[in-house]
Amino acid sequence: MNKYIAECIGTFWLVLGGCGSAVLAAGFPEIGIGLLGVSFAFGLTVLTMAYAIGHISGCHLNPAVSVGLWAGGRFPASELMPYIIAQVIGAIIGGGVLYLIASGQAGFDLSAGFASNGFGEHSPGGYSMTAALIAEVVFTMMFIFVIMGATDKRAPAGLAPIAIGLCLTLIHLISIPVTNTSVNPARSTGVAVFVGDWAVAQLWLFWLAPIVGGFIGAKLYRFIAKEEQEVS
């Protein structure tokens, strides 16, 4: 059970730290951290947890990562559902704690989005469903590609968390205006359940696209790694 508890705690931290930075600190008058700060917050949650629990559970924190690692031959199918359940539970607990904190401010309004992911009128930049779908598939694909490469036994030892954390930061820097950046179905679910309404209605895209992207990214890396030949 330890690895499932670790995944739950890790995903809790990702939602509380990442979404919390967006809800509590991004737009704070004059000294708000803005898009750059939120992007780094998400990257730092993964970086810190990778060092904290990577040796216990592998620090997936994301159903798309678990599916991708399975597709890449790095993770057993028998553990997929327990990992995903643990991640979603952790995300919802993280969203719940964030709600308890955020609702303590006068004038708090869930209709502002609560860091939920969305498309169309609920996209920060007004991007269409098609644009959101493409963005989530492609960015999750590249995220899993980096994870597969950084954790390859041939990669420099001990540096994978840095590469993975910075990759997630970069993804947020690019795609927050499009969907508020998901690339993680658990992260999306953890806040959407509190917003309800449109956030839950659009949640399907933020499950489908990241999982498809993760599967493609893993298969792409596996193909390249398999074809790699030693240079003499």
N, C-alpha and C positions, 0 to 999 in steps of 0.2 A: 504493500500500500504506500510505502514511502514515496515512490516516484509519482504516484497520482496526487498525493498531497502536495508534493513539490510543484507539480504542474498547476495545481489550483492556486497555490500561493504566488507563483510566478506570474500567472495571468491576472490575478488580483492586482499585483504591483504594476503591471503594464497598463491596465485600465485606470487605476487610481493615479499613477504618475503621468501617463500620456494624456488621457482625457481630462484629468484634473488640471493639467497645465493649460489646456484649452479653455476649460470652464472657469477656473479660478484666477488665472494669471495672465492669459493672453491679452485681454483688452483692458487690464487694470489702468485707470487714468494715469497718464504721463510716464509710468514706469513699467507698463505691460511688456511681456516678453515677446509678443507678436508671433508671426508665422515661424520665424527662425527659431525662437525659443521652444515652441511647441514641437517642432521637428526634432530638435536635439533632445527634448524630454522623452519622446518615444524611443529614440535611439539609445538613450541612457538607461531606460528601464530594461531593455533587452541586454545591453552590455553588462549592467550590474548583476542581473539575474543569471546570465550565462556563467559568470564566475562563481555565483553563489550556489546554483543548483545544477549546473551543466553536468557535473560528475554524478548526480543522483538520477536525473530524469532525461538528460540531454537538452533540457531547456527549450522545448518546442514553443510553448505558450500560444499556440496557433493551430487550429485544425488543418489549415492549408499546408503548414510545415509538416505536420504528422503525415498527412496524405502524400505530400511530396517525398518525404523520406521513405515512406513505404514504396512508392512508385520507383524510387531510385535504388531499391534493394537494401536500404539501411535500417529498416524498421519492420517488425513483424505485424502482419494483418490482425493477429489476435489481440493486439494492444491498441488498435486504432480507436475503437469506441470508448474504452475506459479513459484514454487520454483526452479525447474530444469532450466527453462528459465533464471530466475534471477541469478542463480549460473553460468551458462555458459556465460552470458553477463559480469558478474563481472570478471570471469576468463580471458576472451578475453581482457577486458580493462586492467587487470593486466599484461597480456602478452604484450600488446601494450606499456604500460608505461615502462616495462622492456626493450623492444626492443629499444625504444627511448634513454634510458640511455646507454644500452650496445653498441649500434651502434655508440656512441660517442667516442669509443676507436679505435685508429688506428689499422687496421688489423682485426677488428671484422668480423667473418665469420659465417653465419647461418648454414652452412654445418657441423659445429662442434656439432650441435644437439640442442642448445638453451634449454637444460634441458628437451627435449622431451623424451617420453617413447618409448621403442622399444624392439624388439626381434631379434634373429638371428644375423646378422652382425651389427645391431643397438642396441643390448644389450651391456651394458658396459663390461660384462664378457663373451659375446658371447654365451649366453644361448638360447636354442631352443624355438620355438613357444609353444611347449607343456609345457616346464618348466615355461615359462612366464605365460601361462594360469593358470596352477596349483598354482603358487605363488600368482597371483592376486586374484584368487578365495579364497584361504585359508587365506591370510592375510587380505582381506576385511571382510571375515567371522568373523575372530577374532576381528577385529576393531569394527564391529557392535555389536558383542557379549559383548565387554567391554562397549560400549556406552549404550547398553540396561541395563546392570547390574549397571553401575555407576550412571545412572539416575533413577533407580528403587526407588520408594518412601521409600523402606526399607533400602536403602544405606545411608551412612553418608552424611548429608546435606552439601552442599557447596563445596564438594571435587571432584565432577564429572569432572570439567575442567582439574584438575591436572592429574587424571587417564587417561582421554582421550588424553590429550596432550602427556603424557609420552608413551602411547600405540602407538601413531603415530610415535613418535621418535624411539621406538623399532622396529617398522615395517620397517622404513627406514634404520636403522642400519643393518638389515638382508637382505633386498631385493634391495637396490640400485644397487648392482652388477648384478642383474638378469634383471630388467626392467627399472632401474632408478626410480623405485617405483611410481606407480600411486595410486591405491586403491581409485581413485577419477576421474571419467570421465570428470568433468569440468576442473580440473587441467591439465589433459592431453590435452584437447581441447584448452585451453587458450594459450599454446605455440605451439602446432602442426600446428595451422592455419597460423602461421608466417613462420614456416619451410617449410610447404607444402610437396610435393613429398612423400618420404617414411613415414614421420611422420603422414601424413593424411591417407596414404594407410594402415598403421598398427593401426590406431586409433580404429577400430572396436573392437579389443581385449580389449582395455582399457575402453570401454563402457560395453561390454558383461560380462567380467569376474568380475569386481567390483560389478555390479548390481546382478549377480547370487550369488556372495559371500555374499553380504549384505542381500539378501533374506534368504539365508540359515542360516546366523548368527542370524538373528532376530527370525526365526522360532525355532532354537535350544535353544535360551535363553528363549523364550516364553514357550517351552515345559518343560524346567527345572524349571522355576519359577512356572508354573502351578502345577507341580508334587511335589513342595516343601511342606513339612508338618512341622508344629510347633513341636519342641521338648519339651516334658513336663518334 
